[in-house]
Amino acid sequence: MIKFGTTLAVLVLSILPASIGYAQDKAPCGSFQKGTDNTWRVVAPVKIETDKGSGMLSPGTTIRPGKLIAGVDIYAALQRSCPGQN
């Protein structure tokens, strides 16, 4: 399970069954903007927590394929959770 936290809410992207209170299957898409080059740009602070660790993404950070945070491919998670976002 991956927990995505923003300054406003905590959301979870579940790989395994979701924990109580976090039955979400989407990353906080509003905290990211997809670029014309298919990279993702962080537009609001995001905290990511997994069973392997945690990490912070700051505004202005660019997410490219293979970008790992706390053992999770963040690019792949965004592609899966936010497919229609441009």
VEXFIFI-909513 format. One line per field, with one value per atom (N, C-alpha, C, CB): residue number from 0; x, y, z; atom name. Coordinates in nm, 3 decimals. Glycine has a CB too. Example, Ala and Ser with C-alpha at 12.3 -4.5 7.8 and 13.67 -1.06 7.14 Angstrom:
k (0	0	0	0	1	1	1	1)
xx (1.319	1.230	1.320	1.131	1.285	1.367	1.290	1.408)
yy (-0.569	-0.450	-0.330	-0.447	-0.225	-0.106	0.003	-0.060)
zz (0.780	0.780	0.780	0.905	0.708	0.714	0.787	0.572)
a (N	CA	C	CB	N	CA	C	CB)
***
This chain:
k (0	0	0	0	1	1	1	1	2	2	2	2	3	3	3	3	4	4	4	4	5	5	5	5	6	6	6	6	7	7	7	7	8	8	8	8	9	9	9	9	10	10	10	10	11	11	11	11	12	12	12	12	13	13	13	13	14	14	14	14	15	15	15	15	16	16	16	16	17	17	17	17	18	18	18	18	19	19	19	19	20	20	20	20	21	21	21	21	22	22	22	22	23	23	23	23	24	24	24	24	25	25	25	25	26	26	26	26	27	27	27	27	28	28	28	28	29	29	29	29	30	30	30	30	31	31	31	31	32	32	32	32	33	33	33	33	34	34	34	34	35	35	35	35	36	36	36	36	37	37	37	37	38	38	38	38	39	39	39	39	40	40	40	40	41	41	41	41	42	42	42	42	43	43	43	43	44	44	44	44	45	45	45	45	46	46	46	46	47	47	47	47	48	48	48	48	49	49	49	49	50	50	50	50	51	51	51	51	52	52	52	52	53	53	53	53	54	54	54	54	55	55	55	55	56	56	56	56	57	57	57	57	58	58	58	58	59	59	59	59	60	60	60	60	61	61	61	61	62	62	62	62	63	63	63	63	64	64	64	64	65	65	65	65	66	66	66	66	67	67	67	67	68	68	68	68	69	69	69	69	70	70	70	70	71	71	71	71	72	72	72	72	73	73	73	73	74	74	74	74	75	75	75	75	76	76	76	76	77	77	77	77	78	78	78	78	79	79	79	79	80	80	80	80	81	81	81	81	82	82	82	82	83	83	83	83	84	84	84	84	85	85	85	85)
xx (0.084	0.000	0.089	-0.096	0.047	0.118	0.026	0.162	0.074	-0.004	0.052	-0.003	-0.033	0.004	-0.060	-0.041	0.018	-0.039	-0.009	0.013	-0.106	-0.085	-0.111	-0.177	-0.096	-0.123	-0.271	-0.073	-0.357	-0.501	-0.560	-0.569	-0.503	-0.564	-0.459	-0.676	-0.496	-0.412	-0.490	-0.372	-0.428	-0.491	-0.401	-0.519	-0.459	-0.381	-0.400	-0.422	-0.291	-0.294	-0.268	-0.188	-0.367	-0.357	-0.302	-0.492	-0.201	-0.151	-0.210	0.007	-0.218	-0.281	-0.413	-0.188	-0.497	-0.622	-0.598	-0.694	-0.687	-0.672	-0.693	-0.770	-0.626	-0.643	-0.766	-0.517	-0.812	-0.931	-0.909	-0.964	-1.007	-1.001	-0.928	-0.936	-0.866	-0.790	-0.826	-0.642	-0.954	-0.998	-1.001	-1.137	-0.889	-0.876	-0.782	-0.823	-0.805	-0.716	-0.651	-0.792	-0.647	-0.591	-0.487	-0.701	-0.386	-0.290	-0.360	-0.158	-0.309	-0.370	-0.335	-0.322	-0.410	-0.379	-0.369	-0.486	-0.442	-0.438	-0.304	-0.545	-0.220	-0.088	0.018	-0.047	-0.024	0.067	0.010	0.095	0.099	0.058	0.140	0.077	0.071	0.142	0.190	0.051	0.317	0.377	0.357	0.524	0.383	0.370	0.474	0.386	0.580	0.683	0.655	0.820	0.533	0.488	0.555	0.511	0.626	0.674	0.564	0.810	0.578	0.484	0.559	0.421	0.496	0.556	0.474	0.562	0.542	0.476	0.438	0.568	0.309	0.262	0.220	0.145	0.212	0.182	0.258	0.026	0.302	0.380	0.303	0.417	0.375	0.315	0.408	0.289	0.352	0.428	0.385	0.406	0.481	0.454	0.507	0.520	0.420	0.458	0.427	0.385	0.523	0.503	0.562	0.568	0.547	0.608	0.761	0.553	0.814	0.959	1.021	0.990	0.939	0.991	0.897	1.128	0.949	0.867	0.954	0.798	0.888	0.958	0.866	1.016	0.925	0.850	0.881	0.884	0.777	0.794	0.758	0.705	0.849	0.829	0.783	0.958	0.707	0.667	0.789	0.590	0.773	0.882	0.956	0.978	0.939	1.005	0.946	0.991	1.032	0.988	0.997	1.072	0.888	0.882	0.891	0.750	0.995	1.017	1.000	1.159	0.987	0.974	1.086	0.974	1.047	1.145	1.177	1.269	1.113	1.140	1.087	1.076	1.178	1.140	1.144	1.232	1.038	1.032	0.982	0.938	1.056	1.020	0.991	0.897	1.068	1.055	0.940	1.039	0.874	0.759	0.790	0.634	0.752	0.767	0.656	0.763	0.686	0.588	0.531	0.650	0.615	0.568	0.459	0.686	0.484	0.387	0.258	0.446	0.269	0.150	0.067	0.191	0.133	0.060	-0.003	0.153	0.068	0.012	-0.115	0.117	-0.113	-0.226	-0.341	-0.182	-0.311	-0.413	-0.470	-0.357	-0.394	-0.434	-0.423	-0.349	-0.483	-0.461	-0.510	-0.527	-0.614	-0.669	-0.615	-0.815	-0.523	-0.473	-0.366	-0.419	-0.377	-0.276	-0.229	-0.331)
yy (-0.117	0.000	0.123	0.000	0.224	0.351	0.459	0.381	0.539	0.652	0.778	0.661	0.853	0.983	1.086	1.000	1.177	1.280	1.417	1.268	1.504	1.642	1.725	1.686	1.853	1.939	1.942	2.079	1.898	1.901	1.765	1.955	1.658	1.527	1.417	1.504	1.300	1.182	1.084	1.118	1.039	0.944	0.823	1.007	0.711	0.589	0.529	0.488	0.486	0.407	0.264	0.457	0.179	0.044	-0.055	-0.002	-0.123	-0.238	-0.363	-0.243	-0.359	-0.462	-0.405	-0.508	-0.482	-0.427	-0.301	-0.533	-0.205	-0.076	-0.087	0.025	-0.002	0.002	0.087	0.058	0.076	0.149	0.299	0.115	0.367	0.511	0.559	0.569	0.471	0.512	0.427	0.503	0.406	0.319	0.396	0.260	0.450	0.524	0.446	0.669	0.457	0.389	0.488	0.282	0.615	0.717	0.801	0.807	0.840	0.938	1.074	0.940	1.171	1.305	1.377	1.388	1.348	1.397	1.549	1.350	1.619	1.765	1.821	1.818	1.737	1.780	1.763	1.703	1.712	1.687	1.743	1.535	1.781	1.829	1.753	1.984	1.697	1.622	1.717	1.514	1.705	1.792	1.738	1.809	1.823	1.783	1.677	1.906	1.666	1.564	1.435	1.619	1.423	1.306	1.288	1.183	1.387	1.384	1.442	1.463	1.423	1.479	1.581	1.368	1.694	1.799	1.812	1.935	1.816	1.835	1.982	1.789	2.009	2.147	2.179	2.172	2.078	2.097	1.991	2.089	2.021	1.923	1.792	1.982	1.681	1.548	1.464	1.481	1.400	1.305	1.165	1.330	1.078	0.940	0.848	0.907	0.759	0.663	0.523	0.693	0.433	0.292	0.211	0.255	0.081	-0.005	-0.007	-0.148	0.047	0.052	0.185	0.023	0.283	0.414	0.524	0.436	0.646	0.761	0.863	0.824	0.956	1.061	1.178	1.008	1.293	1.415	1.456	1.530	1.501	1.559	1.706	1.486	1.793	1.937	1.993	2.007	2.102	2.167	2.196	2.297	2.172	2.193	2.066	2.294	1.961	1.833	1.772	1.736	1.719	1.652	1.502	1.696	1.432	1.287	1.226	1.241	1.144	1.076	0.925	1.107	0.849	0.704	0.646	0.637	0.555	0.489	0.564	0.468	0.679	0.757	0.682	0.899	0.638	0.563	0.652	0.442	0.647	0.712	0.606	0.841	0.581	0.480	0.345	0.527	0.311	0.183	0.172	0.080	0.285	0.284	0.364	0.340	0.310	0.382	0.486	0.284	0.608	0.716	0.748	0.841	0.746	0.773	0.672	0.767	0.545	0.441	0.458	0.300	0.494	0.515	0.631	0.541	0.738	0.853	0.819	0.972	0.746	0.706	0.623	0.626	0.537	0.450	0.527	0.332	0.613	0.684	0.807	0.724	0.872	1.000	0.998	1.114	0.901	0.883	0.997	0.759	1.068	1.171	1.311	1.173	1.322	1.454	1.503	1.450	1.628	1.690	1.820	1.715)
zz (0.000	0.000	0.000	0.121	-0.073	-0.082	-0.029	-0.228	0.064	0.112	0.050	0.268	-0.016	-0.069	0.021	-0.218	0.076	0.160	0.105	0.302	0.108	0.071	0.194	-0.048	0.184	0.298	0.331	0.271	0.239	0.261	0.295	0.140	0.245	0.264	0.253	0.161	0.298	0.281	0.195	0.420	0.088	-0.002	-0.015	-0.140	-0.052	-0.065	-0.203	0.044	-0.260	-0.382	-0.337	-0.490	-0.349	-0.294	-0.395	-0.246	-0.353	-0.427	-0.361	-0.429	-0.229	-0.148	-0.097	-0.030	-0.030	0.023	0.107	0.108	0.091	0.158	0.308	0.100	0.382	0.526	0.561	0.595	0.681	0.726	0.710	0.873	0.652	0.637	0.513	0.756	0.441	0.324	0.204	0.351	0.181	0.072	-0.059	0.102	-0.098	-0.223	-0.314	-0.199	-0.443	-0.537	-0.632	-0.616	-0.592	-0.678	-0.604	-0.732	-0.678	-0.628	-0.628	-0.715	-0.554	-0.555	-0.685	-0.433	-0.789	-0.924	-0.930	-1.022	-0.845	-0.844	-0.799	-0.756	-0.740	-0.696	-0.804	-0.572	-0.920	-1.031	-1.160	-1.045	-1.251	-1.383	-1.486	-1.397	-1.585	-1.689	-1.797	-1.750	-1.832	-1.932	-2.073	-1.905	-2.171	-2.311	-2.349	-2.402	-2.268	-2.292	-2.216	-2.253	-2.160	-2.084	-1.949	-2.165	-1.900	-1.763	-1.674	-1.748	-1.544	-1.447	-1.364	-1.357	-1.335	-1.253	-1.126	-1.330	-1.013	-0.884	-0.870	-0.765	-0.841	-0.827	-0.683	-0.921	-0.597	-0.455	-0.377	-0.426	-0.256	-0.178	-0.159	-0.041	-0.172	-0.156	-0.070	-0.294	0.032	0.113	0.073	0.266	0.051	0.011	0.120	-0.127	0.168	0.271	0.223	0.404	0.238	0.205	0.319	0.067	0.309	0.411	0.398	0.399	0.288	0.267	0.305	0.123	0.341	0.378	0.335	0.317	0.338	0.298	0.227	0.421	0.162	0.091	0.064	-0.039	0.040	0.008	-0.135	0.108	-0.203	-0.335	-0.323	-0.444	-0.363	-0.355	-0.488	-0.310	-0.485	-0.611	-0.698	-0.582	-0.827	-0.922	-0.957	-0.867	-0.877	-0.905	-1.031	-0.785	-1.118	-1.240	-1.219	-1.362	-1.253	-1.240	-1.379	-1.168	-1.400	-1.527	-1.507	-1.584	-1.615	-1.601	-1.514	-1.738	-1.426	-1.339	-1.211	-1.413	-1.186	-1.065	-0.943	-1.074	-0.856	-0.737	-0.614	-0.719	-0.536	-0.406	-0.309	-0.407	-0.204	-0.104	-0.170	-0.024	-0.273	-0.341	-0.439	-0.241	-0.469	-0.559	-0.685	-0.489	-0.800	-0.927	-0.935	-1.050	-0.899	-0.892	-1.030	-0.830	-1.133	-1.269	-1.308	-1.370	-1.286	-1.321	-1.241	-1.296	-1.112	-1.029	-1.083	-0.883	-1.125	-1.180	-1.314	-1.196	-1.398	-1.528	-1.507	-1.609	-1.407	-1.380	-1.312	-1.292	-1.220	-1.142	-1.211	-1.011	-1.295	-1.354	-1.506	-1.296	-1.573	-1.717	-1.806	-1.760	-1.767	-1.852	-1.826	-1.838	-1.731	-1.692	-1.788	-1.550	-1.828	-1.914	-1.853	-2.054)
a (N	CA	C	CB	N	CA	C	CB	N	CA	C	CB	N	CA	C	CB	N	CA	C	CB	N	CA	C	CB	N	CA	C	CB	N	CA	C	CB	N	CA	C	CB	N	CA	C	CB	N	CA	C	CB	N	CA	C	CB	N	CA	C	CB	N	CA	C	CB	N	CA	C	CB	N	CA	C	CB	N	CA	C	CB	N	CA	C	CB	N	CA	C	CB	N	CA	C	CB	N	CA	C	CB	N	CA	C	CB	N	CA	C	CB	N	CA	C	CB	N	CA	C	CB	N	CA	C	CB	N	CA	C	CB	N	CA	C	CB	N	CA	C	CB	N	CA	C	CB	N	CA	C	CB	N	CA	C	CB	N	CA	C	CB	N	CA	C	CB	N	CA	C	CB	N	CA	C	CB	N	CA	C	CB	N	CA	C	CB	N	CA	C	CB	N	CA	C	CB	N	CA	C	CB	N	CA	C	CB	N	CA	C	CB	N	CA	C	CB	N	CA	C	CB	N	CA	C	CB	N	CA	C	CB	N	CA	C	CB	N	CA	C	CB	N	CA	C	CB	N	CA	C	CB	N	CA	C	CB	N	CA	C	CB	N	CA	C	CB	N	CA	C	CB	N	CA	C	CB	N	CA	C	CB	N	CA	C	CB	N	CA	C	CB	N	CA	C	CB	N	CA	C	CB	N	CA	C	CB	N	CA	C	CB	N	CA	C	CB	N	CA	C	CB	N	CA	C	CB	N	CA	C	CB	N	CA	C	CB	N	CA	C	CB	N	CA	C	CB	N	CA	C	CB	N	CA	C	CB	N	CA	C	CB	N	CA	C	CB	N	CA	C	CB	N	CA	C	CB	N	CA	C	CB	N	CA	C	CB	N	CA	C	CB	N	CA	C	CB	N	CA	C	CB	N	CA	C	CB	N	CA	C	CB	N	CA	C	CB	N	CA	C	CB	N	CA	C	CB)
***
